[in-house]
Amino acid sequence: MANNANLALLIDGENISPRILTGLMAAVVVNGDAVVRRMYADWTDPSFSSYKAHLRAHSITPVQQHTYKTTNKATQGVMVTETMILLRLGRFASFCIVSGNTDYTLLAAHIRKQGVAVHGFGARKTSCAFIAACTNFTYFDALDVDMDKSPEQQQQVLPPSTVRPSFTLASQQTPTQGPVSDASKTALTPVLVKSLRLIVVQIVPDWNEPYTSVADVAKYLSTIAPNFDVRTYGFEHLGELLETSGLVDVKKMSVVGQASVALVRLKKRV
């Protein structure tokens, strides 16, 4: 699992749909703590009015850049300039560049020359040059987002971001108190199962990958959904909930002098 080093998230608003932000934030948090979150666009343009709810939901700062000509690349210019300023601060272990525009190829290459990782995100039409310049690259359609849903509806499906304490992984309920009976373990909703799958796949990408500890899953959960409580669903332990979800294979590993450790990996799809 990636460490919690600081990263800067820089988004070219002219080259993305706002509806990818929920899945994007869930993927970004795997690489570190996005302490800087900015989206660049001409916010005086009425076509960007639908972005506002998405920005608020993920605590992303809108950066204004006027477009003076239809062929103007002012947005790219200010985004590149601010990225270079952040890079010189030496405070970031990695940068996330969300665009897919070829104009950021040289920027990504320069950042990597400084020994800093670049995580790229873009559409399928993204140029090979930009993809090759990044340390790793993720397509928008791999973020597991329902593009037809509103920000509020998306937040019911995916853990939206590290914003605290304004979001939930699932519905807010008071955790069950006392011993838990099998009868109280209600069926896990499709919303929760889909959310859990996104979390597990970030840590263990495929069924043939090595097992990871439930503790790692719990650590990631606490980062993106600090108010998540397995007792809400009638379980005492996260491993028990994961096994019930049907998403993972679970095994116990014995450790001399200690309690056994629960390990999980994605279940092979038939």
Secondary structure, 3 states (H helix, E strand, C coil): CCCCCEEEEEEEHHHCCHHHHHHHHHHHHHHCEEEEEEEEECCCCHHHHHHHHHHHHCCCEEEECCCCCCCCCHHHHHHHHHHHHHHHHCCCCEEEEECCCHHHHHHHHHHHHCCCEEEEEECCCCCHHHHHHCCEEEEHHHCCCCCCCCHHHHHCCCCCCCCCCCCCCCCCCCCCCCCCCHHHCCCCCHHHHHHHHHHHHHHCCCCCCCCEEHHHHHHHHHHHCCCCCHHHHCCCCHHHHHHHHCCEEEEEECCCCCCCEEEEEECCCC
